[in-house]
Amino acid sequence: MLNRVAVLSDVHGVLPALEAVLAEPDVSSAERLVVTGDVAAGPQPARVLDLLLGLGERVVWVSGNADRELLECRRGGGGAVPDPIAPWAAEQLREDHLDLLASLPASVSLSVRGLGKVLFCHATPRDDEEVVLVDSRLDRWAEVFDGLDSDVRTVVCGHTHMPFVRLAHGRLVINPGSVGMPYGRAGAHWALLGPGVELRVTDFDVDAAVVRVCRDSSYPEVGAWADYFLRARATDADALAAFGPRDGRDHAP
């Protein structure tokens, strides 16, 4: 039974944001750091992976759709990758990075004090790209929970880059938001679990981070990428409008 777990999701290869979160006292003292996918698909992919690898067994890894897509770019086996930065990011990774991404599980369960058995996944427990949102209907949650062990009372997911906590069919659902590509407001978003749930945001010097990312990355469109994502140009309303149709609400009876 773990007392404190920090959850970091959707780092997307942004080193200054990750460094800011790792410097938080509550992250430094947490017994585990669970990284719920989409770690490296961004402008500083190798350095982000190396920093997390240096933390050793404290880090618990979960695969995300973008991690899978990086593998597909380098090793094949998939279709078209929609994220334009992914092919470039994939080429920056060493073979040991690719081996790591290939080994990541789709979900991990840990027991956390106050929350019981917690299942950590990227998008939903059954799929790394499904969309569920804070306002998704209850029958949608029933669909994505289908087949989940009855003793899982808490589910932590990422993918949509917007933090929330809600109850659905008796299970607490937590989305920590995104460390490196936040929607709605700037800052590095994460969550602290045990015995309750705290949604956190770590402020850092975004202007300096944009300059640093642009200096360190050879991605051809890095200036526009860093300006848009680090400054959270996409509002939460924009993101909800884009993601909403993907949770099946437009086809609900």
C-alpha positions in Angstrom: 0.0 0.0 0.0 1.6 3.3 -1.2 1.0 6.5 0.7 1.8 9.1 -2.0 1.9 8.7 -5.7 2.6 11.5 -8.2 1.0 11.1 -11.6 2.6 12.7 -14.7 0.9 12.4 -18.0 1.4 13.6 -21.6 4.9 15.1 -21.1 5.3 15.1 -24.9 9.0 15.6 -24.9 9.0 19.0 -23.2 12.1 18.9 -20.9 11.6 22.3 -19.0 8.1 21.3 -18.0 9.2 17.9 -16.8 12.1 19.4 -14.8 9.8 21.8 -13.1 7.4 19.1 -12.0 10.3 16.8 -10.8 11.6 19.7 -8.7 8.3 19.9 -6.7 8.9 18.7 -3.1 5.8 16.5 -3.2 7.0 14.8 -6.4 10.5 14.3 -5.0 9.1 12.7 -1.9 6.5 10.5 -3.6 7.0 6.8 -3.3 6.2 6.3 -7.0 5.9 8.5 -10.1 3.4 7.0 -12.5 3.9 8.3 -16.1 0.6 7.6 -17.9 1.8 7.7 -21.5 2.7 10.0 -24.4 6.2 10.7 -22.9 8.4 11.5 -25.8 6.4 12.7 -28.9 7.7 16.3 -28.8 10.7 18.5 -29.3 13.1 17.0 -26.7 12.3 13.3 -26.8 15.6 11.6 -25.9 16.4 14.0 -23.1 13.0 13.5 -21.5 13.3 9.7 -21.6 16.8 9.8 -20.2 15.8 12.1 -17.3 13.0 9.7 -16.3 15.1 6.6 -16.8 17.6 8.2 -14.4 15.0 8.0 -11.7 15.1 4.2 -11.7 12.5 2.1 -10.2 10.5 5.0 -8.7 9.0 5.5 -12.1 6.1 3.3 -13.2 5.5 3.5 -16.9 2.3 3.1 -18.9 2.2 3.3 -22.7 0.2 5.9 -24.6 -0.9 6.1 -28.2 1.9 8.6 -29.1 4.5 6.1 -27.7 3.1 3.4 -29.9 3.1 5.8 -32.9 6.8 6.5 -32.3 7.5 2.8 -32.5 5.4 2.5 -35.6 7.4 5.3 -37.3 10.7 3.6 -36.6 9.8 -0.1 -36.7 6.7 -0.2 -38.8 3.5 -2.2 -38.2 1.0 0.7 -38.0 -0.9 3.1 -40.3 -0.5 6.8 -40.8 0.6 8.8 -37.8 -1.5 11.9 -37.4 1.0 13.9 -35.2 3.4 15.8 -37.5 6.2 15.9 -34.9 6.1 12.1 -34.3 8.3 11.0 -37.3 10.9 13.6 -36.4 10.8 12.6 -32.7 11.0 8.9 -33.5 14.3 9.5 -35.4 15.9 11.1 -32.3 15.5 8.0 -30.2 18.1 5.4 -29.6 17.4 1.7 -29.9 17.2 1.4 -26.1 14.6 4.1 -26.0 12.6 2.1 -28.6 13.0 -1.1 -26.6 11.7 0.7 -23.5 8.6 2.0 -25.4 7.9 -1.4 -26.8 8.0 -2.9 -23.4 5.5 -0.6 -21.7 2.2 -2.0 -20.5 -1.2 -0.6 -21.5 -2.2 -0.3 -17.8 -0.8 -0.8 -14.3 -2.6 -1.3 -11.0 -1.3 0.0 -7.6 -2.8 0.1 -4.2 -2.8 3.7 -2.8 -3.9 4.6 0.7 -7.3 6.2 0.7 -8.1 5.2 -2.9 -7.8 1.4 -2.8 -6.8 -0.4 -6.0 -6.0 2.2 -8.6 -5.8 1.4 -12.3 -3.5 3.7 -14.4 -4.0 3.9 -18.1 -3.5 6.4 -20.9 -6.9 7.0 -22.5 -9.3 4.3 -21.1 -8.7 0.9 -19.5 -9.3 -0.8 -22.8 -7.9 1.5 -25.5 -5.1 4.0 -25.8 -7.0 6.4 -28.0 -10.6 6.4 -26.7 -11.9 9.7 -25.5 -13.7 10.3 -22.3 -14.2 13.8 -20.9 -15.4 15.3 -17.6 -18.9 15.7 -19.1 -19.1 12.3 -20.9 -22.4 10.6 -20.3 -22.6 7.8 -17.8 -23.4 5.1 -20.4 -20.1 6.1 -22.1 -18.3 5.5 -18.9 -20.1 2.1 -18.5 -18.7 1.2 -21.9 -15.1 2.0 -21.2 -15.3 0.3 -17.7 -16.7 -2.9 -19.2 -14.7 -5.9 -18.1 -12.8 -4.0 -15.4 -12.2 -5.9 -12.2 -14.8 -5.0 -9.6 -12.2 -4.2 -7.0 -10.8 -1.3 -9.1 -12.4 1.7 -7.4 -10.2 4.4 -8.9 -9.2 5.0 -12.6 -6.4 7.4 -13.6 -6.3 8.4 -17.3 -4.7 11.1 -19.4 -4.8 11.6 -23.2 -7.1 14.6 -23.4 -4.7 17.0 -21.7 -7.4 18.5 -19.4 -7.4 17.8 -15.6 -10.6 16.7 -13.9 -11.9 14.5 -11.1 -15.4 13.0 -11.3 -17.4 10.0 -10.1 -18.8 7.5 -12.6 -20.6 4.4 -11.6 -19.1 4.5 -8.2 -15.5 4.8 -9.4 -13.4 7.9 -9.0 -11.9 9.0 -12.3 -8.9 11.2 -12.3 -7.2 13.0 -15.2 -4.0 14.8 -14.2 -3.9 17.0 -17.3 -0.7 17.4 -19.4 2.8 18.2 -18.2 4.0 19.4 -21.6 1.0 20.2 -23.8 -1.7 21.7 -21.6 -5.0 22.8 -22.9 -6.9 25.6 -21.2 -4.1 27.2 -19.2 -0.3 27.2 -19.2 1.8 25.4 -16.7 2.8 21.8 -16.1 -0.3 19.8 -14.8 0.0 16.7 -12.7 -1.8 15.0 -9.8 -0.9 13.8 -6.3 -2.7 10.7 -5.0 -3.0 9.5 -1.4 -5.0 9.6 0.8 -7.1 11.9 -1.4 -6.6 13.5 -4.8 -5.0 16.8 -5.5 -4.8 18.3 -9.0 -1.7 20.4 -9.2 -0.2 22.8 -11.7 3.5 23.8 -11.6 4.2 27.3 -12.9 7.5 27.8 -14.6 9.0 30.5 -16.9 7.2 29.8 -20.1 9.1 32.4 -22.1 12.4 31.0 -21.0 11.2 27.5 -21.7 10.1 28.4 -25.3 13.5 29.9 -25.9 15.3 26.8 -24.5 13.2 24.4 -26.5 13.8 26.3 -29.7 17.5 26.4 -29.0 17.8 22.7 -28.1 15.5 21.1 -30.6 16.2 20.6 -34.3 12.5 20.0 -35.2 11.9 22.3 -38.2 8.7 23.8 -36.8 9.8 24.0 -33.2 9.1 27.7 -32.9 5.5 27.5 -33.8 5.1 24.2 -31.8 6.6 25.6 -28.6 4.6 28.8 -28.8 1.3 27.1 -29.4 1.6 24.3 -26.8 3.7 25.7 -24.0 1.6 28.9 -24.0 -1.6 26.8 -24.1 -3.0 28.6 -27.1 -5.8 26.0 -27.3 -8.4 26.8 -24.7 -10.3 24.2 -22.7 -13.4 25.2 -24.8 -11.5 24.5 -28.0 -10.3 21.1 -26.8 -13.8 20.1 -25.6 -15.3 21.1 -28.9 -12.7 19.0 -30.7 -12.8 16.0 -28.5 -16.5 16.0 -27.7 -17.8 14.2 -30.8 -15.2 11.5 -30.3 -16.8 10.3 -27.0 -19.9 9.2 -28.9 -22.2 11.9 -27.6 -23.4 12.8 -31.1 -24.7 9.2 -31.5 -26.2 8.8 -28.1 -29.9 7.7 -28.2 
